[in-house]
Amino acid sequence: MVPPEGQTKEDGWWHVCYFPPPGSSWEYMWIETGEVGIDPVVLAQRAIASMNLDPIEIGIVPESGANRAGLVGLPVWMWVDQPTDVTFGPITASAAEGTVSVSATANVSSIVWNMGDGKKVNCTGKGTPYADHYGKQASPTCGHRYAKMSTDQPDGAYQVTATSHWVVEWTGGGQSGTIEFDLTTEPLPIRIGESQVLTQ
């Protein structure tokens, strides 16, 4: 296509623009060089989409499993298992169109653990992975205690989920901003029982 009257190919370029319903039309628009032809927020969203971010991998003690169970009142430890740039950050990506380029950096700022017993625990950071030498200590960074057994729950287990809160800082096209969103894991069943005290 030739440029509009009074313009040359050096002055700009044609864009195909889609206008959504109810009109639903495609139209050509001439964008002069130096004009911002696309909203930088759109490019920031594209950069985020290219990161392929995932919910965290849950690390928890007591572990999930048919033959695994924790005890009422004992500490539960929660942490991000094997964190990567796509499950915890930081991760940076960029997107460009025409003369506009946007760079975005994403980080998890906090994780809300829904423990399945009506309680939520808000933790910043990755948490502390449990190790045997901690014994019955409470987690120094991210923990919980169940007040009753899970026997009255569906399948006899509390369904634990972890929701990561992502914060993305972006800049480009003469603008900058922040985009926030959440990613939640699939529920993980955790069984809690009571210790039996034998009396003479």
C-alpha positions in Angstrom: 0.0 0.0 0.0 1.2 3.5 -0.8 1.5 6.1 2.0 -1.3 8.7 2.4 -1.0 11.9 0.4 1.9 14.0 1.7 3.6 11.1 3.4 6.5 8.9 2.4 7.5 5.4 3.5 10.1 7.1 5.8 7.3 9.0 7.6 5.5 6.0 9.0 3.8 2.7 8.2 0.4 1.1 7.9 -1.1 -0.9 10.7 -4.0 -3.3 10.6 -6.3 -2.5 13.6 -9.0 -4.8 14.8 -12.1 -3.2 16.4 -14.0 -5.7 18.6 -17.7 -6.3 18.7 -20.3 -4.9 18.3 -18.6 -3.4 15.3 -16.1 -6.1 14.6 -14.1 -4.6 11.8 -10.5 -4.5 10.5 -9.2 -1.2 9.3 -5.9 0.1 8.1 -4.4 3.0 10.1 -1.3 5.0 9.1 1.0 5.5 12.1 3.6 8.2 11.7 7.1 7.5 12.9 7.5 8.6 16.5 3.8 8.1 17.3 3.0 5.4 19.9 0.9 3.0 17.9 0.3 0.5 20.7 -0.5 0.8 24.4 2.6 -0.2 26.3 0.4 -2.1 28.8 -0.6 -4.5 26.0 3.1 -5.2 25.3 3.6 -5.7 29.1 0.9 -8.3 29.1 2.5 -10.0 26.1 5.8 -10.1 27.9 4.1 -11.6 30.9 2.4 -14.2 28.8 5.7 -15.2 27.2 7.1 -16.0 30.7 4.8 -19.1 31.1 4.6 -18.6 34.8 3.4 -21.5 37.0 2.0 -22.0 40.6 4.7 -23.1 43.1 5.5 -26.7 43.9 4.2 -27.2 47.5 6.7 -28.3 50.1 4.9 -29.4 53.3 5.4 -31.5 56.4 3.5 -33.6 57.2 3.7 -35.0 53.6 0.7 -35.8 51.5 0.0 -39.5 51.0 -2.3 -42.3 52.0 0.1 -43.7 54.7 1.2 -40.2 55.8 -0.3 -38.2 58.6 0.5 -35.4 60.9 -0.8 -34.9 64.5 -3.1 -32.3 66.0 -1.1 -29.5 67.6 2.2 -30.4 66.1 3.9 -27.8 63.8 3.2 -27.9 60.1 5.9 -26.5 57.9 5.2 -25.0 54.4 7.7 -23.9 51.8 8.2 -23.4 48.1 9.7 -26.7 46.8 12.5 -26.3 44.3 11.7 -22.7 43.3 12.5 -21.7 39.7 12.3 -18.4 37.9 8.8 -19.4 36.5 7.4 -20.4 39.9 8.9 -17.7 42.1 10.9 -15.3 40.0 12.6 -13.0 39.4 12.1 -13.4 35.7 12.4 -10.8 33.0 10.9 -10.7 29.5 10.3 -8.1 26.8 7.9 -7.5 23.9 8.0 -5.0 21.1 5.9 -3.7 18.3 7.0 -1.0 15.8 9.2 1.4 17.7 7.8 0.5 21.1 9.6 -2.0 23.4 8.5 -2.9 26.9 10.5 -4.9 29.5 8.8 -6.6 32.4 10.2 -8.2 35.6 8.0 -10.6 37.7 8.5 -11.7 41.3 6.3 -13.5 43.8 5.8 -11.0 46.7 3.8 -13.4 49.0 2.1 -16.7 49.2 -1.3 -17.3 50.9 -1.6 -20.9 52.2 -5.2 -22.1 52.5 -4.9 -24.8 55.0 -8.3 -26.4 54.4 -9.5 -25.9 58.0 -10.8 -22.4 57.5 -7.4 -20.8 58.2 -5.2 -18.9 55.8 -1.5 -18.3 56.4 0.2 -15.4 54.6 3.9 -15.9 54.1 6.5 -13.7 52.5 9.6 -15.5 51.1 10.0 -19.1 50.1 9.6 -20.6 53.6 12.1 -23.0 55.3 12.3 -26.6 54.0 11.8 -29.1 56.9 14.7 -31.3 57.9 14.7 -34.1 60.5 17.1 -32.2 62.9 14.3 -29.6 63.5 12.3 -32.2 65.4 9.1 -30.7 66.7 10.2 -27.1 66.4 7.8 -24.7 64.6 8.9 -23.3 61.2 10.7 -20.0 61.7 9.2 -18.6 58.5 6.0 -20.2 57.4 4.0 -22.6 59.6 0.6 -23.7 61.0 -0.9 -26.0 63.6 -4.1 -28.0 63.1 -6.5 -27.8 66.1 -8.5 -31.0 65.2 -8.2 -34.2 63.2 -9.1 -34.3 59.5 -11.4 -37.3 59.8 -14.6 -35.3 59.2 -13.2 -33.8 55.9 -13.9 -35.1 52.4 -11.6 -38.2 51.9 -10.4 -37.7 55.5 -7.9 -35.0 54.6 -7.5 -31.2 54.6 -7.2 -29.8 51.1 -4.2 -27.4 51.1 -3.6 -24.9 48.4 -0.9 -22.2 47.9 -1.7 -19.0 46.0 1.3 -17.0 44.8 0.9 -13.2 44.5 2.9 -12.1 41.5 4.0 -8.4 41.1 5.3 -7.4 37.7 7.1 -4.1 37.2 7.2 -3.0 33.6 8.7 0.0 31.7 8.8 1.1 28.1 7.1 3.4 25.5 7.8 6.3 27.8 5.7 4.7 30.6 6.0 2.4 33.5 3.6 0.5 35.7 2.8 -2.5 37.9 0.6 -5.5 37.1 -0.5 -7.9 39.9 -2.2 -11.3 39.7 -2.4 -14.7 41.5 -1.6 -18.3 40.6 -3.0 -21.1 42.7 -1.9 -24.7 43.1 -4.1 -27.8 42.8 -5.4 -28.9 46.3 -3.0 -31.2 48.2 -4.6 -33.6 50.7 -3.0 -33.5 54.2 -4.2 -36.0 56.8 -4.1 -35.0 60.5 -4.7 -37.5 63.4 -4.3 -37.6 67.1 -1.6 -39.3 69.1 -2.9 -42.1 71.3 -1.6 -41.9 74.9 -1.4 -45.2 76.6 -2.2 -45.2 80.3 -1.3 -48.0 82.8 
